[in-house]
Amino acid sequence: MSKKVLVATVKPFAPEAVEQIRKVLDAAGYELRLLESYSDAAELHQAVADVDALIIRSDKVTPAVLSAAGDLKIVVRAGAGYDNVNLEAATAKGIVVMNTPGQNSNAVAELAFGLMLNLARRHYTGKAGTELRGKKLGIHAYGNVGRCVATIAKGFGIICHAYDPYIDDSIMMKDGVIPVKTREDLYRICDYVSLHIPAVAETIRSIDYDLMSQMKKGAALINTARAEVIDEPSLLRIMESRSDWLYASDIAPECKDELMAKYPLRCFFTAKKMGAQTAEANINAGIAAAQQIVGFFERGDTTFQVN
């Protein structure tokens, strides 16, 4: 009996990505099912009832979803972050959860520079801005995205520093990046800090006033990671107390309207999360998710398992 794979996406993949996913699954003899732009979790509960595998994007895989899935063996989040999947509930049911690290990395890194430029050039309002060349950029977490950020920074003539306690200094130094020993060092010495940490217990609301206030005069914080890592009361406080402090993100905080009303030239937020919103990232993540499902069933490959 062929495996049934459900692609469930409130924000659908591009048609080309769906076609590429279909080709991978067809070649393996698997059946593709689509649930796109759904508006009620009950639709997902019904659709997942008898499938063997599930591909999602930002969709929530809750204990209720997993309980409704009688045959589910694997969930693949097409993207790097996987905080939208309840790992504990999946593990309890023996369901493997994977992500697709690296597929969206360049898209996120390019967006980070778009946000930096937007702040540096004062939202292109005609007011005098600053250049990126010669500035110091702090990369907070040197994973796939962080490495792409460092690569792009070289073209701008930017001096890169990075903090990541899980990455050996020699790896950063090989890339021409200067490692620092503490978060505080990173925030204190850099003109821009680009956030790439996941939203996990130890990082949620970890970017607080004490850390933000150590940033140098005129410094900017760029967040293309997760909204939850920012302590919003601290964000409001630093924007009020430091007229030189800048912030840009593709995840708007709950206090967005207040910030935009008070500090229109010192902050910027995209209309929605934009990190993976490129045709290339969309296709790459979808293909990787399909290939990982086939690898799991055909070869027992669990390389990107996160639970």
PyMOL commands that set and color helices and strands:
alter all, ss='L'
color gray80, all
select helices_A, chain A and resi 15-27+41-47+63-68+87-92+105-120+122-124+144-156+169-174+183-189+209-212+227-229+232-241+256-262+279-299
alter helices_A, ss='H'
color red, helices_A
select strands_A, chain A and resi 4-9+31-36+53-56+74-77+96-99+136-140+159-163+178-179+192-195+220-223+246-249+267-269
alter strands_A, ss='S'
color yellow, strands_A
deselect
rebuild
show_as cartoon
